[in-house]
Amino acid sequence: MGLLALANPRPTLQSTRLRLWCHLFQGRPRKDGCVVCLVTCSSRPFPGAPVLGATPEEAGAWMAAPGALQRSVVAPSGRHSASVLFLHGSGDTGQGIRAWIKQVLNQDWSFQHIKVIYPTAPARPYTPMRGSMSTVWFDRYKISNDCPEHIETIDSMCQDLTSLIDDEVKNGIRKNRILLGGFSMGGGMAMHLAYRRHQDVAGVFALSSFLNKNSAVYQALTKNERERPELFQCHGTDDELVLHSWGEETNQMLKSLGVPTTFLSIPNLYHELNKSELEKLQAWILKKLPEKPNDE
């Protein structure tokens, strides 16, 4: 497996595109006819983070203990009355996705009354990278929507992320004032967390994300009649890593199971973040989490 590390600690357009085309393509052909081999890129989002593909020994000193997730937090500028949990994509970090959003928007993503929490997944062996260490929320058998889910690692991470939700509740934030979401794998993790464990949260967002065809999320929703949190989903039409059709199929399946959904197709967008997308997400967040709750 090839290994490419970028020294710049802040994401740039160049490093974003490199991560896009190099990260876990597994030899899938691009539209231009080229075939990209299995290569891993990392921009080392903050000092001390392991390069993707590091051995267990190399990553061991950095790995978080189970249940003790590292996180980057943007505090609200005013009175804290709501929280957003934003989960990064595979191989990234909380600090990395925060810096990427800041680079796209030319400013930190902040709110008057909402705390934004960017946790970091602990490094674990990742099967699509032939068992090399990567900061991923769960393992996959392969990058496909047509294979079984690695439910053991998904369930384990649901427990760890629940502790972050519990922390917010202990600090006086009601569950219906908490949003869960993320980019790529982070969005998939957020859907598992909300629709299987925390259906009383305010909503879910998923950017460039998907669920497997026989996902445990669908099974859980089939078994209960509780009100489902609304889903806000965006996906680039030119995404060749997580196909646009996978995101559409996920949205259609969830909608058929009673989830109120919004699906926005972003023209000419690859597997990356986009200013227009983030601005639409911000407007949706403020709609779901107004500064003054309706019951106050």
N, C-alpha and C positions, 0 to 999 in steps of 0.2 A: 504494500500500500504506500503510495506517495504521501509526502507530508510537506506542507507549505505553511510557514508562519509569517505573519506580517507584523512588523515591529511597532507600527503606529498604534498607540493605546486608544485613540478615538476613531470610530468608524468614519470612513470617507466614502464618497460615491464609488471610488475605485475599489476599496476593500469590500464594500457591500456587494458589488457585482462579482468580485472574485469569490466571495463566500457563496454567492448564489450558484455560480457555475461549477465550483469545485466541491461543494458539500454534498456528499452522499448521492452522486448521480448514478453510480453503479453501472456505467457503460450505456446509459440510455441515450439514444440518438437525439440530437437537437434538431430544430427545424432547418438549420442551415446544412444538415447532412453530416456534420461532424459527430463523432462519438467521444464522449467524455468518460475517461476511466475513473475508477474509484480513487479520489484524491480528497484530502481534507485540508481545509483552510482555517486559520484562526487569526483574529486581529489582536489577541490577548487583550480583552476589553479592560482589564485593570491589572496593575502590577501584581504578580504572584499567581495569577490564574494559569492553570496548566494549558499547554498547547493541546488542541484536539489530537487524539491519537497517542497521548502519553501513556506510558506503561503504568500499571498499578503502583509501582514503587515511586515513579516520578510524580504521580498525582496524589499519593497518599498523604503527604504533609498538608495538602490544601483541602482535602475532602472534609466536608462538614460531617459532624456526628449525626446519626439518625435522629430525626425529630428536631434538630437544631439548625434550621435553614438560615444561611446568611441572607441578608436583604439590604437593598438600597431604598431609602424612604424619602419622598418629597412631602414635607409637612404642609398643611394648608396655611394660607396667609392670615386667615381669620379663625373663627370658632369651628372646631372640628365636629362635624355632625354626620359624616359619611366616609366610606373608604372604598378604594378600588384595588383589587389584587391583580397585577399584570404579570403573566408568566411568559418568560422568554422562550425562544425556539431552541431546538436541539443544538448543543455545543456552545451556546451563548451563556451569559450570566445576567443577573439582575442589573448590575452596573452597566453592562454592555448594552442591553436593550434600552435602558434609560438614556445612555449617551447617544445611541442611534436615533431615538425619537428627538432628542435635543438637536442633533445635527440636521434632521429633516425639517423641523419647525423653526430652527434658529433660536430656540429658547427652551428652557426646561418646561416640561408638561406639568403645570401647577394649577391649583384651583383655590378659590377663596375658602371653601368649607370642606373640601375633600382631601383626605390623605391618600397618596398613591404609593403602593408598596410593590417593589420589584424584588421578589425572592430569587435566590439562585438554587438551581437543582444540584444536589450532590453528585460528584463524579461517580460513574458506575460503568462496568463493562457494557458495551453497546454492540449487539449482534450485527447490525448492518455495517459496522466498521471492523468486523472480524474480531470482536471482543476487546478492542482497544477502549481505553477510558474516555468518557465524554460526559459533560454536564447535561444530562437528559432526565426528563421527569419519569420516564419509564422505558423499558426495553421494547424493541420490536423484532419480530422474526424477519421482516423485510419491509422496505418502503413501498407499501401497496395497500389499497383498501380492500383487497380480496384475499385476506389471510386472517388467521385467528389473532386476537389481541393477546398481549402478554399481561394477562389480568393480575397475576401475582404482584408484579412491580407497580401496576396502576393502583391497585388497592393499597399497597404499602405507602405510596406517595399521597394518596387521598388522606390517610391518617396524619401524615406530617403536615399537609397543608391545612387540614382542619384545625390544627393547633394555632395557626395564624389567624384563622377566622375567630376562634375562641378568644384569642388575645384582644381582638377588636371589640368583641361583645363584652369582655371584662372591663374594657375601657369606656363602656357606655354607648357603643354603637350597635343599634339593633340590626338583626340579620337582614331585614328588609331595607336597610340603608347600606348594604354591601354589594358591590358588583364584582364578578369573577370573569376573567378573560385572559387572552394572550395571543401571541403570534405563533403560527405554525404548530409545532407539537404543544406549545403552551395553550393554544386555543382548544386542542383536543383534550388536554388534561383538565382545563376549566369546565368543559362540557361533562366529563365524567364526574368531577367534583360537585357540580351543581345539580345535575339531573339524577344522579344516583345517591347523593349524600345530603345535599343542602338545597332542596327545592323551595325553601323560603327566602332565598336571597333576592335582591332587587332585579337581577338580570344577568345575562351572560353575553360576552362578545368573543368572536373568533375571527382572526385575520389570517387568511391563507391557510386554513385548517381543515381537517376532515376527521370523520369517524369511519372505522372499518364496517363493511357491509353487515356483519352479524354482531355489531357492537353490543356490549353489556348495557350501554346507555339505552338502546332501543328496548332491550328486554326489561329493564327497570321501569321504563315509562309505560310499557304494556301492562305491567302488573299493578299499577296504582292509578287512581283518578284524581290525585291532588292537582291543584292549580300549578301550571308550569311557568318558570321564569321566562321572560321574553329573551329571544336570541337576536343579536345584531351581528351579521356576518358579512365580511367583505372578501373578495378574491380577485386576483389579477387574471385577466383573460389569457395572458401569455406565460403564466406560471407553468414551467416544465418540470419542476420538482414535486410539488403537490398540485396535481392537475386541477384546473378549474372545474372539470366535470365531477371530480371527487367532492369538492365543496358544495356544488349544486345538489348532488345526490344526498349528501348529509342533510342539507337544509330541507329538501323535499320530504325526506323520511321523518325528520323531527316535526315538521309541520303536519304530516299525516297522523302523528301521535299526539297532537293537541298543543304543540309548542307554538306560541305566537312568534313569527319569524320575520326578519328583514334580511334580504340578500342583495348586496350591491356588487355588480360586476364592474371592475375597474379596467377600462380599456388600456391595452399596451403595457400592463404592469406585470413584472416578473415576480419571483418569490422574494418580495421586499416590501418595505414600508413606503408610504406615499403621503405627501402633505395633504392632499384632498381627502384621502381616506381617514387620516388622523383627525382632520377638522370635522368630518362627518361623525366620527366616533365621539369626539368631544361634545358635539351638540346632543347626541343621543344620551351620553352620560349625564349631562346637565338636565335633560328631560326626565331621566329615571331618578336622579338624585338632586332635586331642586334644593336650593339653599335653605328654604324653610319647608320642612316636611308637611304634607297635607293634613296630618292629624295633630299638628301643633297650633 
